[in-house]
Amino acid sequence: MFKRILIANRGEIAVRIIRACKELGIESVAVYSTADKDSMHVFLADQKICIGPPPASKSYLNINNIISAALLKKCDAIHPGYGFLAENAEFAMLCSKNNLKFIGPPEEVIRLSGNKSKAIEIMKQNKIPIIPGSNGNVKNEKEALSIAKRIGFPVILKSSFGGGGKGMRICNNPKELLDSFHITKSESLSSFGSDHTYIEKYIQKPRHIEIQIIADNYSNIIGIGERECSIQRRHQKLIEEAPPENISLKTIKQIKECAIKAASIIHYNNLGTFEFLVDSNENFYFIEINARVQVEHTVTEMVTGLDLIKHQILLSSGEKINQIDNNLTGIKQKGKAIEFRINAEDSENNFIPSPGKINNCFFPGGPGIRLDTFIYPNYIIPPYYDSLIAKLIIWGNNRTEAISRSKRALQEFHIDGIKTTIPFYKKILENKNFIQGKIHTHFIEEEFEF
Ligand code: MV4
């Protein structure tokens, strides 16, 4: 078991990881930029070390400073959280070179997960359902046109190494495809260091459903639960729920089996998520792998009662799944959990970032409420990092109870001094289609942005 873990992150996820370390009796070391010296994770960790100036490129993304900090503090492992270095294969490699256990999947798995068209090719070879398309890099315009003709318009061009919706273009006809092809390639090269681009049939208004996987070093793989992550705006997820509503148990069972098979094909190891798009007829397609813990892991924790971060740490230290928990294979999800990402953004004003001083705050409580946050009265949210300041996670025996509890919790929640997405969530909770669970990836633009 580890003695001391360096947490290479900030904000709510750093706090979340420190909490897991404490419960496991592991010492925690916080790293921070000079902009974060008063941040909650710095106070909660057993030790702290400054790793650079405010810009992430000079601090939380500064591989040399982070590895040096871990060595200086005599840590035996590094937890990267999500974002920053969490899916950086070079970083994972440098950790092992320095005898620091990277808490995440092996370097090769991270590398493959980052190469989306390669991952899709492998899944196709193994009969995992994928979206009809090129199943790999498209070399030139001629090839692009012939694939599009075969699968039919509209199609979508995607950068193999892209992410977060960047490097994607929808093309409705041959002209749009020809116009977009070179732009996508050159943007991919400049943004992601490779011009690899693939084509897929464009699925109208899909749902985004993902499977949480946990896998140990001994090829034991378990599907822990399913999440609905369709409620997003400009590729930023806003609300997630577990388990998904309005989808047959049969389809969920099939998706889960595919995710477990996919994980085993690529020798997945550690915590991971397999993402699927699901169309209105419940056809489902593998799209990508998230080789990290995700923001929304909490909804799965709420319906399973598991502590996924503790599991992740134990798996990394070499424990077998059945050593950790004998009942994990038969794990069941109970009730419904909904997560609201509270962002420091003005949802009334095009969601522009709203950093600054929290003059005061009051947090909701009572049955079924969990709040993962790092804010406190008089804390100043720095402008340098993402705008997520809290995750409000609600549990109910069923979706109706989860929704009424969510309304109550959002009414209790007060953050004074900055704008947040709380008012927007109050509106969503009054939306008829949301209440009926009629949601898909274009829900927000259809219902709220005219
Ligand atoms: C798609 C798609 C429709 N058809 N692929 C967006 C991010 C990336 N992970 C995949 N994405 C999509 N891929 C095909 N062939 C629609 C989306 C998409 C989306 C997916 C998941 C969650 C939100 C989304 C919002 C818009 C578009």
Boltz pocket constraint, residues with backbone or C-beta under 6 A from the ligand:
constraints:
  - pocket:
      binder: B
      contacts: [[A, 131], [A, 156], [A, 164], [A, 165], [A, 200], [A, 201], [A, 202], [A, 203], [A, 204], [A, 206], [A, 207], [A, 208], [A, 229], [A, 230], [A, 232], [A, 235], [A, 277], [A, 287], [A, 288], [A, 441], [A, 442]]
      max_distance: 6.0
